[in-house]
């Protein structure tokens, strides 16, 4: 397993912005402001590293790492991680209590950074929500989480796509779309080599009045921008 590359100044700056959004006292308007700044930095960081590595592979190498899943709502934690990973060009598999992630080092850094922050934002928001009279709290919270995760996924994909379109060509004249397509193919090949029998898991569909509230919370969240003998790939 590879050793993560040292965190640079840009990631440190993004981490500082995310910390502001993690404060339960932050208003939705404040979180939206943090998002506008941090999300752009996060996506630009990923594209810059990818484009540099196209000319000099030593700038960003394929890697893998283990992310432990602990605490309540373990399945929801894995679901959030899976959607973030897929949006940021990574793949993961659930090993029971931990997830084995594959991707390029800069993307793995981004996944871990976002996952840590969005988990806190998700649970802060979920606990503030109130179910309808007669509705079970767990039903409300599960639907709230589903709405949050699916909206986060949509926002991440939009931000990543926009940043790819705005990026100029590499030193060799290759487009960001082509560079990222090649990186995805490398990641997918390494994943299949490690887990040749993995099957993708389906997305979660949940009923409950919390979904709309979860979606609304995700829209203001700061983004910083299948089984293998009982194991299931978490990529959404």
FIKOLZA-1660 file (N, C-alpha, C; in steps of 0.1 Angstrom, whole numbers, plus 5000, padded with zeros to 4 digits):
% residues 236
   i   px   py   pz ch aa at
   1 5008 4988 5000  A  X  N
   1 5000 5000 5000  A  X CA
   1 5009 5012 5000  A  X  C
   2 5005 5022 4992  A  X  N
   2 5013 5034 4991  A  X CA
   2 5012 5044 5003  A  X  C
   3 5022 5052 5005  A  X  N
   3 5021 5062 5016  A  X CA
   3 5016 5075 5010  A  X  C
   4 5005 5081 5016  A  X  N
   4 4999 5094 5011  A  X CA
   4 5010 5105 5010  A  X  C
   5 5009 5113 4999  A  X  N
   5 5018 5124 4997  A  X CA
   5 5016 5135 5008  A  X  C
   6 5026 5142 5011  A  X  N
   6 5025 5153 5021  A  X CA
   6 5014 5163 5017  A  X  C
   7 5007 5168 5027  A  X  N
   7 4996 5178 5024  A  X CA
   7 5003 5191 5021  A  X  C
   8 4999 5198 5010  A  X  N
   8 5005 5210 5006  A  X CA
   8 4997 5222 5011  A  X  C
   9 5001 5234 5007  A  X  N
   9 4994 5246 5012  A  X CA
   9 4980 5247 5008  A  X  C
  10 4977 5243 4996  A  X  N
  10 4963 5244 4991  A  X CA
  10 4954 5235 4999  A  X  C
  11 4958 5223 5002  A  X  N
  11 4949 5214 5010  A  X CA
  11 4947 5220 5024  A  X  C
  12 4958 5226 5029  A  X  N
  12 4957 5232 5043  A  X CA
  12 4947 5243 5043  A  X  C
  13 4947 5251 5032  A  X  N
  13 4938 5262 5031  A  X CA
  13 4923 5257 5030  A  X  C
  14 4921 5247 5022  A  X  N
  14 4908 5241 5020  A  X CA
  14 4903 5235 5034  A  X  C
  15 4912 5229 5041  A  X  N
  15 4909 5223 5054  A  X CA
  15 4904 5234 5064  A  X  C
  16 4911 5246 5063  A  X  N
  16 4907 5257 5072  A  X CA
  16 4893 5262 5069  A  X  C
  17 4890 5263 5056  A  X  N
  17 4877 5267 5052  A  X CA
  17 4866 5257 5056  A  X  C
  18 4869 5245 5054  A  X  N
  18 4859 5234 5058  A  X CA
  18 4857 5235 5073  A  X  C
  19 4867 5238 5081  A  X  N
  19 4865 5238 5096  A  X CA
  19 4855 5248 5100  A  X  C
  20 4853 5259 5092  A  X  N
  20 4843 5269 5095  A  X CA
  20 4829 5264 5093  A  X  C
  21 4828 5256 5082  A  X  N
  21 4814 5250 5079  A  X CA
  21 4810 5240 5089  A  X  C
  22 4820 5233 5096  A  X  N
  22 4817 5223 5105  A  X CA
  22 4812 5228 5119  A  X  C
  23 4813 5241 5121  A  X  N
  23 4808 5247 5133  A  X CA
  23 4793 5247 5133  A  X  C
  24 4787 5240 5143  A  X  N
  24 4772 5240 5144  A  X CA
  24 4766 5254 5144  A  X  C
  25 4773 5264 5148  A  X  N
  25 4767 5277 5149  A  X CA
  25 4767 5284 5135  A  X  C
  26 4773 5278 5125  A  X  N
  26 4774 5285 5112  A  X CA
  26 4760 5285 5106  A  X  C
  27 4755 5296 5100  A  X  N
  27 4742 5297 5094  A  X CA
  27 4743 5291 5080  A  X  C
  28 4732 5287 5074  A  X  N
  28 4732 5282 5060  A  X CA
  28 4738 5292 5050  A  X  C
  29 4736 5305 5053  A  X  N
  29 4742 5315 5044  A  X CA
  29 4757 5315 5045  A  X  C
  30 4762 5314 5057  A  X  N
  30 4777 5313 5059  A  X CA
  30 4783 5301 5053  A  X  C
  31 4776 5290 5055  A  X  N
  31 4781 5277 5049  A  X CA
  31 4781 5278 5033  A  X  C
  32 4771 5285 5028  A  X  N
  32 4771 5287 5013  A  X CA
  32 4783 5295 5008  A  X  C
  33 4786 5305 5016  A  X  N
  33 4798 5314 5013  A  X CA
  33 4811 5306 5013  A  X  C
  34 4812 5298 5024  A  X  N
  34 4824 5289 5025  A  X CA
  34 4825 5280 5013  A  X  C
  35 4813 5274 5010  A  X  N
  35 4813 5265 4999  A  X CA
  35 4818 5271 4986  A  X  C
  36 4813 5283 4983  A  X  N
  36 4817 5289 4970  A  X CA
  36 4832 5290 4969  A  X  C
  37 4839 5293 4980  A  X  N
  37 4853 5295 4980  A  X CA
  37 4860 5281 4980  A  X  C
  38 4856 5272 4989  A  X  N
  38 4863 5260 4991  A  X CA
  38 4861 5250 4980  A  X  C
  39 4849 5249 4975  A  X  N
  39 4846 5239 4964  A  X CA
  39 4854 5242 4952  A  X  C
  40 4856 5255 4948  A  X  N
  40 4863 5259 4937  A  X CA
  40 4878 5255 4939  A  X  C
  41 4883 5258 4951  A  X  N
  41 4897 5254 4954  A  X CA
  41 4899 5239 4953  A  X  C
  42 4890 5231 4959  A  X  N
  42 4891 5217 4959  A  X CA
  42 4892 5211 4945  A  X  C
  43 4882 5215 4936  A  X  N
  43 4882 5210 4923  A  X CA
  43 4894 5214 4915  A  X  C
  44 4898 5227 4916  A  X  N
  44 4910 5232 4909  A  X CA
  44 4922 5225 4913  A  X  C
  45 4923 5222 4926  A  X  N
  45 4935 5214 4931  A  X CA
  45 4936 5201 4924  A  X  C
  46 4925 5194 4923  A  X  N
  46 4925 5180 4917  A  X CA
  46 4929 5181 4902  A  X  C
  47 4923 5191 4895  A  X  N
  47 4926 5192 4881  A  X CA
  47 4941 5196 4879  A  X  C
  48 4946 5205 4887  A  X  N
  48 4960 5209 4885  A  X CA
  48 4970 5197 4887  A  X  C
  49 4967 5189 4898  A  X  N
  49 4976 5178 4900  A  X CA
  49 4975 5168 4889  A  X  C
  50 4963 5165 4884  A  X  N
  50 4962 5156 4873  A  X CA
  50 4969 5161 4860  A  X  C
  51 4968 5173 4857  A  X  N
  51 4974 5179 4845  A  X CA
  51 4990 5179 4846  A  X  C
  52 4994 5182 4858  A  X  N
  52 5009 5182 4860  A  X CA
  52 5014 5168 4859  A  X  C
  53 5007 5158 4864  A  X  N
  53 5012 5144 4864  A  X CA
  53 5011 5138 4850  A  X  C
  54 5003 5144 4841  A  X  N
  54 5003 5139 4827  A  X CA
  54 5017 5141 4821  A  X  C
  55 5024 5152 4825  A  X  N
  55 5037 5154 4819  A  X CA
  55 5048 5148 4828  A  X  C
  56 5045 5148 4841  A  X  N
  56 5055 5142 4850  A  X CA
  56 5048 5133 4860  A  X  C
  57 5047 5120 4857  A  X  N
  57 5040 5111 4866  A  X CA
  57 5044 5111 4881  A  X  C
  58 5056 5115 4884  A  X  N
  58 5060 5116 4898  A  X CA
  58 5052 5126 4906  A  X  C
  59 5045 5135 4899  A  X  N
  59 5037 5145 4906  A  X CA
  59 5025 5140 4913  A  X  C
  60 5020 5128 4908  A  X  N
  60 5007 5123 4913  A  X CA
  60 5006 5108 4909  A  X  C
  61 5008 5099 4918  A  X  N
  61 5009 5085 4914  A  X CA
  61 4996 5078 4919  A  X  C
  62 4993 5066 4912  A  X  N
  62 4981 5058 4917  A  X CA
  62 4985 5053 4931  A  X  C
  63 4974 5052 4939  A  X  N
  63 4977 5047 4953  A  X CA
  63 4964 5040 4958  A  X  C
  64 4965 5036 4971  A  X  N
  64 4953 5030 4977  A  X CA
  64 4955 5032 4992  A  X  C
  65 4944 5033 4999  A  X  N
  65 4945 5034 5014  A  X CA
  65 4932 5029 5020  A  X  C
  66 4933 5026 5033  A  X  N
  66 4922 5021 5041  A  X CA
  66 4915 5032 5049  A  X  C
  67 4902 5033 5048  A  X  N
  67 4895 5043 5056  A  X CA
  67 4886 5035 5065  A  X  C
  68 4887 5037 5078  A  X  N
  68 4879 5030 5088  A  X CA
  68 4865 5036 5090  A  X  C
  69 4855 5028 5091  A  X  N
  69 4842 5032 5093  A  X CA
  69 4837 5028 5107  A  X  C
  70 4835 5038 5116  A  X  N
  70 4831 5035 5130  A  X CA
  70 4819 5044 5134  A  X  C
  71 4813 5040 5144  A  X  N
  71 4802 5048 5150  A  X CA
  71 4788 5044 5144  A  X  C
  72 4778 5051 5149  A  X  N
  72 4764 5048 5144  A  X CA
  72 4762 5051 5130  A  X  C
  73 4752 5046 5124  A  X  N
  73 4748 5049 5110  A  X CA
  73 4760 5044 5100  A  X  C
  74 4766 5033 5103  A  X  N
  74 4777 5028 5095  A  X CA
  74 4774 5027 5080  A  X  C
  75 4762 5022 5077  A  X  N
  75 4759 5020 5063  A  X CA
  75 4758 5034 5056  A  X  C
  76 4752 5044 5063  A  X  N
  76 4751 5057 5058  A  X CA
  76 4765 5064 5056  A  X  C
  77 4774 5061 5065  A  X  N
  77 4787 5066 5064  A  X CA
  77 4794 5060 5051  A  X  C
  78 4792 5047 5049  A  X  N
  78 4798 5041 5037  A  X CA
  78 4792 5046 5025  A  X  C
  79 4779 5049 5025  A  X  N
  79 4772 5054 5013  A  X CA
  79 4777 5068 5010  A  X  C
  80 4779 5077 5020  A  X  N
  80 4785 5090 5017  A  X CA
  80 4799 5089 5011  A  X  C
  81 4807 5080 5017  A  X  N
  81 4820 5078 5012  A  X CA
  81 4820 5073 4998  A  X  C
  82 4811 5064 4994  A  X  N
  82 4811 5059 4981  A  X CA
  82 4807 5069 4971  A  X  C
  83 4798 5078 4974  A  X  N
  83 4794 5088 4964  A  X CA
  83 4805 5098 4962  A  X  C
  84 4811 5102 4973  A  X  N
  84 4823 5112 4972  A  X CA
  84 4834 5106 4964  A  X  C
  85 4837 5093 4967  A  X  N
  85 4848 5087 4960  A  X CA
  85 4845 5086 4945  A  X  C
  86 4833 5082 4941  A  X  N
  86 4830 5081 4927  A  X CA
  86 4830 5095 4920  A  X  C
  87 4825 5105 4926  A  X  N
  87 4826 5119 4920  A  X CA
  87 4840 5124 4919  A  X  C
  88 4849 5119 4927  A  X  N
  88 4863 5124 4926  A  X CA
  88 4872 5113 4920  A  X  C
  89 4867 5104 4912  A  X  N
  89 4875 5095 4904  A  X CA
  89 4882 5084 4911  A  X  C
  90 4876 5080 4923  A  X  N
  90 4882 5069 4931  A  X CA
  90 4872 5058 4931  A  X  C
  91 4876 5046 4936  A  X  N
  91 4868 5034 4938  A  X CA
  91 4871 5028 4951  A  X  C
  92 4861 5022 4958  A  X  N
  92 4863 5016 4971  A  X CA
  92 4855 5003 4973  A  X  C
  93 4859 4995 4982  A  X  N
  93 4852 4983 4985  A  X CA
  93 4851 4981 5000  A  X  C
  94 4839 4978 5005  A  X  N
  94 4836 4976 5019  A  X CA
  94 4842 4963 5024  A  X  C
  95 4851 4963 5033  A  X  N
  95 4857 4951 5039  A  X CA
  95 4851 4948 5053  A  X  C
  96 4841 4955 5057  A  X  N
  96 4835 4952 5070  A  X CA
  96 4843 4960 5081  A  X  C
  97 4838 4972 5084  A  X  N
  97 4844 4981 5094  A  X CA
  97 4855 4990 5088  A  X  C
  98 4858 4988 5075  A  X  N
  98 4868 4996 5068  A  X CA
  98 4866 4995 5053  A  X  C
  99 4870 5006 5046  A  X  N
  99 4868 5006 5032  A  X CA
  99 4882 5007 5025  A  X  C
 100 4885 4999 5015  A  X  N
 100 4897 5000 5008  A  X CA
 100 4895 5008 4996  A  X  C
 101 4902 5020 4995  A  X  N
 101 4900 5030 4985  A  X CA
 101 4912 5029 4975  A  X  C
 102 4908 5031 4962  A  X  N
 102 4918 5032 4951  A  X CA
 102 4916 5045 4943  A  X  C
 103 4928 5050 4939  A  X  N
 103 4927 5063 4931  A  X CA
 103 4941 5069 4931  A  X  C
 104 4942 5080 4925  A  X  N
 104 4955 5088 4925  A  X CA
 104 4956 5095 4938  A  X  C
 105 4968 5097 4943  A  X  N
 105 4970 5103 4956  A  X CA
 105 4963 5116 4959  A  X  C
 106 4963 5125 4949  A  X  N
 106 4956 5138 4951  A  X CA
 106 4941 5136 4953  A  X  C
 107 4936 5127 4945  A  X  N
 107 4921 5124 4946  A  X CA
 107 4918 5117 4959  A  X  C
 108 4926 5108 4964  A  X  N
 108 4924 5101 4977  A  X CA
 108 4925 5112 4988  A  X  C
 109 4934 5121 4987  A  X  N
 109 4935 5132 4997  A  X CA
 109 4922 5140 4997  A  X  C
 110 4917 5143 4986  A  X  N
 110 4904 5151 4985  A  X CA
 110 4892 5143 4991  A  X  C
 111 4892 5130 4988  A  X  N
 111 4881 5122 4993  A  X CA
 111 4881 5121 5008  A  X  C
 112 4893 5119 5014  A  X  N
 112 4894 5118 5028  A  X CA
 112 4890 5132 5035  A  X  C
 113 4895 5143 5029  A  X  N
 113 4892 5156 5034  A  X CA
 113 4877 5159 5034  A  X  C
 114 4871 5156 5023  A  X  N
 114 4856 5159 5022  A  X CA
 114 4848 5149 5030  A  X  C
 115 4852 5137 5031  A  X  N
 115 4844 5127 5039  A  X CA
 115 4844 5131 5053  A  X  C
 116 4856 5135 5058  A  X  N
 116 4857 5138 5073  A  X CA
 116 4848 5150 5076  A  X  C
 117 4849 5161 5067  A  X  N
 117 4841 5173 5069  A  X CA
 117 4826 5171 5067  A  X  C
 118 4822 5164 5056  A  X  N
 118 4808 5162 5053  A  X CA
 118 4801 5153 5063  A  X  C
 119 4808 5143 5069  A  X  N
 119 4803 5135 5080  A  X CA
 119 4798 5144 5091  A  X  C
 120 4807 5153 5095  A  X  N
 120 4803 5162 5107  A  X CA
 120 4792 5171 5103  A  X  C
 121 4792 5177 5091  A  X  N
 121 4781 5185 5086  A  X CA
 121 4768 5178 5085  A  X  C
 122 4769 5165 5080  A  X  N
 122 4757 5157 5079  A  X CA
 122 4750 5154 5092  A  X  C
 123 4758 5150 5102  A  X  N
 123 4752 5146 5115  A  X CA
 123 4748 5159 5123  A  X  C
 124 4755 5170 5121  A  X  N
 124 4751 5182 5128  A  X CA
 124 4737 5186 5122  A  X  C
 125 4735 5186 5109  A  X  N
 125 4722 5189 5103  A  X CA
 125 4711 5180 5106  A  X  C
 126 4714 5167 5106  A  X  N
 126 4704 5156 5109  A  X CA
 126 4698 5158 5123  A  X  C
 127 4707 5161 5132  A  X  N
 127 4702 5162 5146  A  X CA
 127 4693 5174 5148  A  X  C
 128 4695 5184 5140  A  X  N
 128 4687 5196 5141  A  X CA
 128 4673 5195 5135  A  X  C
 129 4671 5185 5126  A  X  N
 129 4658 5183 5120  A  X CA
 129 4648 5177 5129  A  X  C
 130 4635 5179 5126  A  X  N
 130 4624 5174 5134  A  X CA
 130 4614 5167 5125  A  X  C
 131 4611 5154 5129  A  X  N
 131 4602 5146 5121  A  X CA
 131 4587 5152 5123  A  X  C
 132 4579 5148 5114  A  X  N
 132 4565 5152 5114  A  X CA
 132 4558 5144 5126  A  X  C
 133 4547 5150 5131  A  X  N
 133 4540 5143 5142  A  X CA
 133 4537 5128 5138  A  X  C
 134 4540 5119 5147  A  X  N
 134 4537 5105 5144  A  X CA
 134 4548 5098 5136  A  X  C
 135 4558 5105 5131  A  X  N
 135 4568 5098 5123  A  X CA
 135 4580 5094 5132  A  X  C
 136 4585 5082 5130  A  X  N
 136 4596 5078 5138  A  X CA
 136 4608 5086 5135  A  X  C
 137 4616 5089 5146  A  X  N
 137 4628 5097 5144  A  X CA
 137 4638 5090 5135  A  X  C
 138 4639 5077 5136  A  X  N
 138 4649 5070 5127  A  X CA
 138 4645 5070 5113  A  X  C
 139 4632 5070 5110  A  X  N
 139 4627 5071 5096  A  X CA
 139 4630 5085 5090  A  X  C
 140 4628 5095 5098  A  X  N
 140 4631 5108 5094  A  X CA
 140 4646 5110 5092  A  X  C
 141 4654 5105 5101  A  X  N
 141 4668 5107 5100  A  X CA
 141 4674 5100 5088  A  X  C
 142 4669 5088 5085  A  X  N
 142 4674 5080 5074  A  X CA
 142 4671 5087 5061  A  X  C
 143 4659 5092 5060  A  X  N
 143 4655 5099 5048  A  X CA
 143 4662 5112 5046  A  X  C
 144 4665 5119 5057  A  X  N
 144 4673 5131 5057  A  X CA
 144 4687 5129 5052  A  X  C
 145 4693 5118 5057  A  X  N
 145 4706 5115 5052  A  X CA
 145 4707 5111 5037  A  X  C
 146 4696 5104 5033  A  X  N
 146 4696 5101 5019  A  X CA
 146 4695 5113 5010  A  X  C
 147 4687 5122 5014  A  X  N
 147 4685 5135 5007  A  X CA
 147 4698 5143 5007  A  X  C
 148 4705 5143 5018  A  X  N
 148 4718 5150 5019  A  X CA
 148 4728 5144 5010  A  X  C
 149 4730 5131 5010  A  X  N
 149 4740 5124 5003  A  X CA
 149 4738 5126 4988  A  X  C
 150 4726 5124 4983  A  X  N
 150 4723 5124 4969  A  X CA
 150 4725 5139 4963  A  X  C
 151 4722 5148 4971  A  X  N
 151 4724 5162 4967  A  X CA
 151 4739 5166 4967  A  X  C
 152 4746 5161 4977  A  X  N
 152 4760 5163 4977  A  X CA
 152 4767 5157 4964  A  X  C
 153 4762 5145 4961  A  X  N
 153 4767 5139 4949  A  X CA
 153 4765 5147 4936  A  X  C
 154 4753 5153 4935  A  X  N
 154 4750 5161 4924  A  X CA
 154 4758 5173 4923  A  X  C
 155 4760 5180 4935  A  X  N
 155 4768 5192 4935  A  X CA
 155 4783 5189 4932  A  X  C
 156 4788 5178 4937  A  X  N
 156 4802 5175 4934  A  X CA
 156 4804 5173 4919  A  X  C
 157 4795 5165 4913  A  X  N
 157 4797 5162 4899  A  X CA
 157 4796 5175 4891  A  X  C
 158 4787 5184 4894  A  X  N
 158 4786 5196 4887  A  X CA
 158 4799 5205 4888  A  X  C
 159 4804 5206 4900  A  X  N
 159 4816 5213 4902  A  X CA
 159 4828 5207 4895  A  X  C
 160 4830 5194 4896  A  X  N
 160 4841 5187 4889  A  X CA
 160 4840 5189 4874  A  X  C
 161 4827 5188 4868  A  X  N
 161 4825 5190 4854  A  X CA
 161 4829 5204 4849  A  X  C
 162 4824 5214 4857  A  X  N
 162 4827 5227 4853  A  X CA
 162 4842 5230 4854  A  X  C
 163 4849 5225 4863  A  X  N
 163 4863 5228 4864  A  X CA
 163 4871 5221 4853  A  X  C
 164 4866 5209 4849  A  X  N
 164 4873 5202 4838  A  X CA
 164 4871 5210 4825  A  X  C
 165 4859 5216 4823  A  X  N
 165 4857 5224 4811  A  X CA
 165 4865 5237 4810  A  X  C
 166 4868 5242 4822  A  X  N
 166 4875 5255 4823  A  X CA
 166 4890 5253 4822  A  X  C
 167 4895 5240 4824  A  X  N
 167 4909 5238 4824  A  X CA
 167 4915 5238 4810  A  X  C
 168 4927 5244 4809  A  X  N
 168 4934 5244 4796  A  X CA
 168 4941 5231 4794  A  X  C
 169 4947 5229 4782  A  X  N
 169 4954 5217 4779  A  X CA
 169 4967 5215 4787  A  X  C
 170 4972 5202 4787  A  X  N
 170 4985 5200 4794  A  X CA
 170 4996 5205 4785  A  X  C
 171 5008 5203 4790  A  X  N
 171 5020 5207 4782  A  X CA
 171 5021 5199 4769  A  X  C
 172 5015 5187 4769  A  X  N
 172 5016 5179 4757  A  X CA
 172 5003 5181 4748  A  X  C
 173 4995 5191 4752  A  X  N
 173 4983 5194 4744  A  X CA
 173 4971 5185 4747  A  X  C
 174 4971 5177 4757  A  X  N
 174 4959 5168 4760  A  X CA
 174 4949 5176 4769  A  X  C
 175 4937 5173 4766  A  X  N
 175 4926 5180 4774  A  X CA
 175 4924 5173 4788  A  X  C
 176 4918 5181 4797  A  X  N
 176 4915 5175 4810  A  X CA
 176 4906 5163 4809  A  X  C
 177 4896 5163 4800  A  X  N
 177 4887 5152 4799  A  X CA
 177 4895 5139 4795  A  X  C
 178 4905 5140 4786  A  X  N
 178 4912 5129 4782  A  X CA
 178 4922 5124 4793  A  X  C
 179 4928 5133 4800  A  X  N
 179 4937 5130 4811  A  X CA
 179 4929 5122 4822  A  X  C
 180 4917 5128 4826  A  X  N
 180 4910 5122 4837  A  X CA
 180 4904 5108 4832  A  X  C
 181 4900 5107 4820  A  X  N
 181 4896 5094 4815  A  X CA
 181 4906 5083 4816  A  X  C
 182 4919 5087 4813  A  X  N
 182 4930 5077 4815  A  X CA
 182 4932 5074 4829  A  X  C
 183 4931 5084 4838  A  X  N
 183 4933 5081 4852  A  X CA
 183 4922 5072 4858  A  X  C
 184 4910 5074 4853  A  X  N
 184 4899 5065 4858  A  X CA
 184 4901 5051 4853  A  X  C
 185 4907 5049 4841  A  X  N
 185 4909 5036 4836  A  X CA
 185 4920 5029 4844  A  X  C
 186 4930 5036 4848  A  X  N
 186 4941 5031 4856  A  X CA
 186 4936 5027 4870  A  X  C
 187 4928 5035 4876  A  X  N
 187 4922 5032 4889  A  X CA
 187 4913 5020 4888  A  X  C
 188 4904 5019 4878  A  X  N
 188 4895 5008 4876  A  X CA
 188 4903 4995 4874  A  X  C
 189 4914 4995 4867  A  X  N
 189 4922 4983 4865  A  X CA
 189 4928 4979 4877  A  X  C
 190 4934 4988 4885  A  X  N
 190 4940 4984 4898  A  X CA
 190 4930 4978 4908  A  X  C
 191 4918 4984 4908  A  X  N
 191 4907 4979 4916  A  X CA
 191 4903 4965 4912  A  X  C
 192 4901 4963 4899  A  X  N
 192 4897 4949 4894  A  X CA
 192 4908 4939 4897  A  X  C
 193 4920 4943 4896  A  X  N
 193 4931 4934 4899  A  X CA
 193 4931 4929 4914  A  X  C
 194 4928 4938 4923  A  X  N
 194 4927 4935 4937  A  X CA
 194 4915 4928 4941  A  X  C
 195 4903 4931 4934  A  X  N
 195 4890 4925 4938  A  X CA
 195 4883 4922 4925  A  X  C
 196 4887 4911 4918  A  X  N
 196 4882 4907 4905  A  X CA
 196 4867 4903 4905  A  X  C
 197 4862 4899 4917  A  X  N
 197 4848 4895 4917  A  X CA
 197 4839 4905 4924  A  X  C
 198 4843 4917 4925  A  X  N
 198 4835 4927 4932  A  X CA
 198 4823 4931 4923  A  X  C
 199 4811 4933 4929  A  X  N
 199 4799 4937 4923  A  X CA
 199 4794 4950 4929  A  X  C
 200 4790 4959 4920  A  X  N
 200 4786 4973 4925  A  X CA
 200 4773 4972 4933  A  X  C
 201 4772 4980 4944  A  X  N
 201 4760 4980 4951  A  X CA
 201 4751 4991 4946  A  X  C
 202 4738 4989 4948  A  X  N
 202 4728 4999 4943  A  X CA
 202 4727 5011 4952  A  X  C
 203 4721 5022 4947  A  X  N
 203 4719 5034 4955  A  X CA
 203 4707 5031 4965  A  X  C
 204 4707 5039 4976  A  X  N
 204 4697 5037 4986  A  X CA
 204 4684 5046 4983  A  X  C
 205 4673 5040 4984  A  X  N
 205 4660 5047 4982  A  X CA
 205 4652 5046 4995  A  X  C
 206 4649 5058 5001  A  X  N
 206 4643 5058 5014  A  X CA
 206 4631 5068 5014  A  X  C
 207 4621 5063 5022  A  X  N
 207 4609 5072 5024  A  X CA
 207 4610 5079 5037  A  X  C
 208 4603 5090 5038  A  X  N
 208 4604 5098 5051  A  X CA
 208 4604 5113 5048  A  X  C
 209 4599 5120 5058  A  X  N
 209 4598 5135 5055  A  X CA
 209 4611 5142 5056  A  X  C
 210 4622 5136 5060  A  X  N
 210 4634 5143 5062  A  X CA
 210 4642 5145 5049  A  X  C
 211 4638 5138 5038  A  X  N
 211 4646 5139 5026  A  X CA
 211 4647 5153 5021  A  X  C
 212 4636 5161 5020  A  X  N
 212 4637 5174 5015  A  X CA
 212 4646 5183 5024  A  X  C
 213 4645 5181 5037  A  X  N
 213 4654 5189 5046  A  X CA
 213 4669 5185 5044  A  X  C
 214 4671 5172 5042  A  X  N
 214 4685 5168 5039  A  X CA
 214 4690 5173 5026  A  X  C
 215 4682 5174 5016  A  X  N
 215 4686 5180 5003  A  X CA
 215 4689 5195 5005  A  X  C
 216 4681 5202 5013  A  X  N
 216 4683 5216 5015  A  X CA
 216 4696 5218 5022  A  X  C
 217 4699 5210 5032  A  X  N
 217 4712 5211 5040  A  X CA
 217 4724 5208 5031  A  X  C
 218 4722 5199 5022  A  X  N
 218 4734 5195 5013  A  X CA
 218 4736 5207 5003  A  X  C
 219 4726 5214 4999  A  X  N
 219 4728 5225 4990  A  X CA
 219 4736 5236 4996  A  X  C
 220 4735 5237 5010  A  X  N
 220 4743 5248 5016  A  X CA
 220 4755 5242 5023  A  X  C
 221 4758 5229 5022  A  X  N
 221 4770 5223 5028  A  X CA
 221 4782 5228 5021  A  X  C
 222 4793 5229 5029  A  X  N
 222 4806 5233 5024  A  X CA
 222 4813 5220 5019  A  X  C
 223 4815 5219 5006  A  X  N
 223 4821 5207 5000  A  X CA
 223 4836 5208 4999  A  X  C
 224 4842 5220 5004  A  X  N
 224 4857 5221 5001  A  X CA
 224 4858 5223 4986  A  X  C
 225 4849 5230 4983  A  X  N
 225 4845 5232 4969  A  X CA
 225 4831 5231 4967  A  X  C
 226 4800 4954 4958  A  X  N
 226 4791 4944 4957  A  X CA
 226 4798 4932 4962  A  X  C
 227 4794 4927 4964  A  X  N
 227 4800 4917 4974  A  X CA
 227 4811 4909 4967  A  X  C
 228 4822 4905 4976  A  X  N
 228 4832 4896 4972  A  X CA
 228 4833 4887 4985  A  X  C
 229 4825 4876 4984  A  X  N
 229 4825 4867 4996  A  X CA
 229 4820 4875 5008  A  X  C
 230 4809 4883 5006  A  X  N
 230 4804 4891 5017  A  X CA
 230 4808 4906 5016  A  X  C
 231 4816 4909 5006  A  X  N
 231 4821 4923 5004  A  X CA
 231 4814 4930 4992  A  X  C
 232 4812 4943 4993  A  X  N
 232 4805 4950 4983  A  X CA
 232 4812 4963 4979  A  X  C
 233 4814 4965 4966  A  X  N
 233 4820 4977 4962  A  X CA
 233 4811 4989 4966  A  X  C
 234 4817 5000 4971  A  X  N
 234 4809 5011 4976  A  X CA
 234 4807 5022 4965  A  X  C
 235 4814 5021 4954  A  X  N
 235 4813 5031 4944  A  X CA
 235 4798 5032 4940  A  X  C
 236 4793 5044 4939  A  X  N
 236 4779 5046 4936  A  X CA
 236 4776 5045 4922  A  X  C
% end
